[in-house]
């Protein structure tokens, strides 16, 4: 759905009761996951994620049918912030800025930045929030400028976050930015914003430093060929920054679990779902594209994390 929890509920019931699917991959957004996960126990339908949505403790009440990413907002923010400290060792005063309306960014603003920033010796000089639909960022940019901050901790989605950064640039405010892992845009944000994004740090689930590894290169080549087959004029220089590889792995894990469960078209749906769930719980050492994957005893799918920095129109590895 287009980030609409009501459509998520309707679609999930249709898939379970009318289409009688055996398992699900998705949904994409945290708000959708908040609607979907509680229904899984009733529907007895296993689910794997497209993204690390709804993985922060307390965002959803987990059950044995939901296999979410082994992640959390605190984990991804901490990885980015540790990299930020290395790149900007003299920054101590931080303004926290973000969208307090969208479920996942609201959690990060309320629970994560106030915890991880002081733990690392930062002073929070102000917290400035806005709505997802905000379009005029001039007052917010002015307040950031007046805060005396030396850096920005940002939690917002697109288009709000890019609009804010552009307004800061327009007002002549250039501060280093560390962002929570919510700007996996297509095209990548540095390509959208150009020099405005330079120096921003964010956690991703892929790094271009891995592209020369044989298994990764093989996957990228095949993926690019599939894109070209559908759209010969597609810009394919930015694969990997929108959870494509992790989503591919999760889809492959689901297929492997169904094979391990020994189900086929004649297996009764309820039995096929339960056998698939059990097979997922027992999955270990799956050969993922980036590294081996498994599902933890808590039902979490292992994911991969890499802090990257925006430079010259692209996300790049942070120099060691």
Secondary structure, DSSP 8 states (H G I E B T S, - for coil): --S-HHHHHHHHHHHHHTS--SEEE---SHHHHHHHHHHHHHHT-EEE-SSSTT-STTSS---TTEEEES--HHHHHHHHHHHHHHH-TT--EEEEEEESSSHHHHHIIIIIHHHHHHHTT-EEEEEEEE-TT----HHHHHHHHHTT-SEEEEE--TTHHHHHHHHHHHTT---EEEE-S----SS-HHHHHGGGGTT-EEEES--GGGTTSHHHHHHHHHHHHHHHHH-TT---TTTTTTSHHHHHHHHHHHHHHHHHHT--TTS-HHHHHHHHHHHHHT---B--SSS-B-B-TTSEE----EEEEEETTEEEE---
